[in-house]
Amino acid sequence: MALRDLKVKTTVVLGGTRLPIGEIVKMGRGAIIKLDESVDSPSLLHVNGAPLASGTIEVDGDRISLRIVDVLAKAR
């Protein structure tokens, strides 16, 4: 298997927030969680749990994508 064929876990992080567990338990379908980022804030691409790049979210029909804007110099 070539290195290019390896599959890695990728995650796009839109933002986060802190909530009391009591609020989370009460949430149901349709609940909205406000994140600590604005619409224009960059999202992070994590590979195997480590941040690798940042980018902007794009929507095309019913698909959502991350456009890579910057590759981080060093994984944190």
N, C-alpha and C positions, 0 to 999 in steps of 0.2 A: 504494500500500500504506500503510495507516495504521500509526502507531507501535505500536499495540496488537497488530498482526498480526505484528510482527517476532519471529522465533524466536531465542533465545539459548541458549548451552550452559549447562546447570545441572548442578551436581555437589553431592552431599551427602557431607560428610567426617565419618566416624564417629570417626576417631582415627588415630594413626600409631605407628610404632615405628622403631627402628634395628636392622638386622640385618647381619651380615657376608655378603657376596655368596656365600661358600661355603655358608652355610646355605640361602640362597634357591635356589641351584642344586640342592641335594639334595632340595628339597621336591617332593612328588608330590601326586597327587589325595588329598584328604582331610586334607592338612596344615592345622594350625591356627596362625595367627599371632596372638599376644596383642598387643592394642593398649594404648597408654599412657593410655587413658581408661576410666572406670568405666561401668557400665551406665546410671547416672543422669546422666552428663555430657551437656551439650548438644552437639548435632551442628551443624555449620556448613553453610549453604547458600551455595555460590559461584556467581556468575553471570559467565560469561566470565572465569573465573579469579580474580575478586575476591570476598571474603566480603561477603555482603549481609544475611544474617539467621542467627539461631540458633533451634534448636527441639529437640523431642524425637521420638525414633523411635517409631512406632506400627505394630503388626502387626495386620492384619485378614485372617484366613484365610491365604492364600498371598501376600498383598500386603503390602509394607512402604512406609510413608509417613513424611514429616516434617511434624510439626505446628509451624508457625511460632509461636515464643514471643516473639521480640524481633527487630526490624529494627535493624540496626546503624546508628548515627548517621552514620558516615563509613566508606566503603570503605577498607580498609587497603592 
